[in-house]
Amino acid sequence: MPYLNALQFITDQIGYIATYDSKLYKTVDGGNSWLLLHNNHYSNGLQHFISEKIGYYSDGITVYVTNDGGKTWTVDNYNNTQGSDILYWTFLETGQGYALTRDHRIIKNNF
């Protein structure tokens, strides 16, 4: 497997990894095997799933959302901050997110 860019387990069995070669993988058996979900997934390390179906990733500039566990992604508009260069984000269990941008803003939103 290529170098990892992001890793997250949402249960002890279900997890996701993003690789530096822009691929997204999912495991349903605690990491024993991985299924390729998406072949064009440059996450810049910014990836977070709030459930098995709903997840977010960003290339640092644009936020994308999935509602089918990472099979398809659409652009998600977030507080009119396109081009702000997101450096870090975190999410609460409710799905509410907080992002820190390069231009020194903290964005609070339900991405």
DAGI-V342713 format. One record per residue. N is the residue number from 1. RES is the residue in one small letter. PSI is psi in degrees with one decimal (* if undefined). Layout:
# DAGI-V342713
n->(N/N)
res->(RES/RES)
psi->(PSI/PSI)
This chain:
# DAGI-V342713
n->(1/2/3/4/5/6/7/8/9/10/11/12/13/14/15/16/17/18/19/20/21/22/23/24/25/26/27/28/29/30/31/32/33/34/35/36/37/38/39/40/41/42/43/44/45/46/47/48/49/50/51/52/53/54/55/56/57/58/59/60/61/62/63/64/65/66/67/68/69/70/71/72/73/74/75/76/77/78/79/80/81/82/83/84/85/86/87/88/89/90/91/92/93/94/95/96/97/98/99/100/101/102/103/104/105/106/107/108/109/110/111)
res->(m/p/y/l/n/a/l/q/f/i/t/d/q/i/g/y/i/a/t/y/d/s/k/l/y/k/t/v/d/g/g/n/s/w/l/l/l/h/n/n/h/y/s/n/g/l/q/h/f/i/s/e/k/i/g/y/y/s/d/g/i/t/v/y/v/t/n/d/g/g/k/t/w/t/v/d/n/y/n/n/t/q/g/s/d/i/l/y/w/t/f/l/e/t/g/q/g/y/a/l/t/r/d/h/r/i/i/k/n/n/f)
psi->(140.5/175.5/140.3/144.2/-31.1/147.6/132.9/131.1/130.1/-16.7/-179.6/-12.3/-30.3/124.0/164.6/143.3/144.8/141.8/161.1/-18.8/24.3/38.3/149.1/128.5/154.3/142.2/145.5/7.7/36.5/19.2/4.1/-32.7/154.0/135.8/129.3/121.5/-38.5/133.3/-0.3/72.7/70.2/102.8/-10.0/24.7/-4.8/95.4/139.4/127.2/134.1/-9.6/179.3/-26.1/-37.3/125.0/163.1/148.0/160.7/144.5/9.2/-21.8/-45.9/140.3/134.4/150.8/145.7/144.7/8.4/31.5/16.9/4.0/-41.7/151.9/143.1/155.7/133.6/118.6/131.5/96.7/31.1/48.1/26.6/135.5/8.6/-10.1/81.3/128.4/-34.1/148.5/160.9/157.4/146.2/165.8/-23.8/-13.9/-11.1/135.5/157.4/131.9/143.1/129.7/159.8/-28.8/27.8/34.5/148.8/122.0/124.8/123.1/158.9/80.7/*)
